[in-house]
């Protein structure tokens, strides 16, 4: 989860305490397989992604998010639903599945994935 090899400096603070804010909730920053991402709980969105039959068992085989729900759909495909407060890490996660994942909702996530794909495709278009 943490890229320790990128750390360039660290200090050990002996005999010092860290005060945890009274309103701090660890579940607001830990988002299952999506890592540590701060989001606004008031801005939580339902995410729905459909996976191909080829990858359905890989998806079903683990917990990706604490709020996840799995539903088998036609043709051996699988629908994963969860609620999250930050879509940024979900975009790259969906892209990693390539043609085996399709975002159903929210529209904001669909637009972000499509935008990333268009930018990537543009890198491979022949120059005129």
C-alpha positions in Angstrom: 0.0 0.0 0.0 2.8 2.4 0.8 5.7 2.9 -1.7 8.4 2.7 1.0 11.1 2.7 -1.7 10.1 6.2 -2.6 10.8 7.6 0.9 13.8 9.9 0.8 13.8 11.0 4.5 12.1 10.0 7.7 12.6 11.0 11.3 11.8 8.8 14.3 10.2 10.9 17.1 10.9 9.3 20.4 8.6 9.8 23.3 6.2 11.9 21.3 2.4 11.3 21.2 0.0 11.8 18.4 -3.4 13.1 19.2 -6.2 11.4 17.2 -8.9 14.0 16.3 -12.2 13.2 18.1 -14.0 13.1 14.7 -11.5 10.8 13.0 -12.9 7.6 11.6 -10.4 5.2 9.9 -13.1 3.9 7.6 -13.3 7.4 6.0 -9.8 7.0 4.7 -9.3 3.2 4.2 -11.2 2.0 1.2 -10.5 -1.7 0.9 -8.4 -2.6 -2.1 -8.4 1.1 -3.2 -6.0 2.1 -0.5 -5.9 5.3 1.6 -7.9 8.1 0.0 -9.6 10.9 1.8 -13.1 11.5 0.6 -16.1 13.4 1.8 -18.7 11.1 3.4 -21.4 13.5 2.4 -20.4 12.9 -1.2 -20.6 9.1 -1.1 -21.6 7.5 -4.4 -22.9 4.1 -5.4 -20.5 2.4 -7.9 -21.6 -0.4 -10.1 -19.2 -2.3 -12.4 -19.9 -5.3 -14.5 -17.2 -7.9 -15.1 -16.8 -10.5 -17.9 -17.4 -14.2 -17.3 -13.6 -14.7 -17.8 -12.8 -12.5 -14.8 -15.9 -13.1 -12.7 -14.3 -15.7 -10.3 -11.3 -13.4 -9.8 -13.5 -10.6 -8.7 -15.8 -12.8 -6.6 -12.8 -14.3 -4.8 -11.9 -11.3 -2.7 -13.3 -8.4 -0.8 -12.6 -5.2 -2.8 -14.6 -2.8 -0.6 -16.3 -3.1 2.8 -19.7 -2.2 1.3 -19.5 -4.5 -1.7 -22.3 -6.5 -3.1 -21.8 -9.2 -5.7 -24.6 -10.2 -8.1 -24.4 -12.9 -10.8 -25.8 -11.7 -14.1 -26.4 -13.3 -17.5 -23.7 -15.1 -19.4 -21.6 -15.9 -16.3 -20.9 -12.2 -15.8 -20.7 -10.5 -12.4 -21.9 -7.2 -11.1 -19.9 -5.5 -8.2 -21.6 -2.7 -6.3 -20.2 -0.6 -3.5 -20.4 2.9 -2.1 -17.4 5.1 -2.0 -16.5 8.7 -1.2 -13.6 9.1 -3.7 -13.7 7.9 -7.3 -10.1 8.8 -8.2 -8.6 5.4 -7.2 -11.5 3.5 -8.8 -10.7 4.9 -12.2 -7.3 3.3 -12.4 -8.6 0.1 -10.8 -11.3 -0.2 -13.5 -8.7 0.5 -16.3 -6.5 -2.3 -15.0 -9.3 -4.8 -15.9 -9.2 -3.7 -19.5 -12.0 -5.1 -21.6 -13.3 -7.2 -18.7 -14.8 -4.4 -16.7 -17.6 -1.9 -17.6 -18.7 0.9 -15.3 -22.5 1.1 -15.1 -22.7 3.9 -12.6 -22.1 6.7 -11.6 -22.0 8.8 -14.8 -19.0 10.7 -13.3 -17.0 7.5 -13.1 -18.0 6.5 -16.6 -16.8 9.9 -18.0 -13.5 9.7 -16.1 -12.8 6.1 -17.5 -13.7 7.1 -21.0 -11.5 10.2 -20.8 -8.5 8.2 -19.7 -9.1 5.7 -22.5 -9.4 8.5 -25.1 -6.1 10.1 -23.9 -4.3 6.7 -24.0 -5.7 5.9 -27.4 -4.5 9.3 -28.7 -0.9 8.3 -27.9 -1.2 5.6 -30.5 -2.9 7.5 -33.3 -0.6 7.9 -36.3 0.8 11.4 -36.8 -0.5 13.3 -39.9 
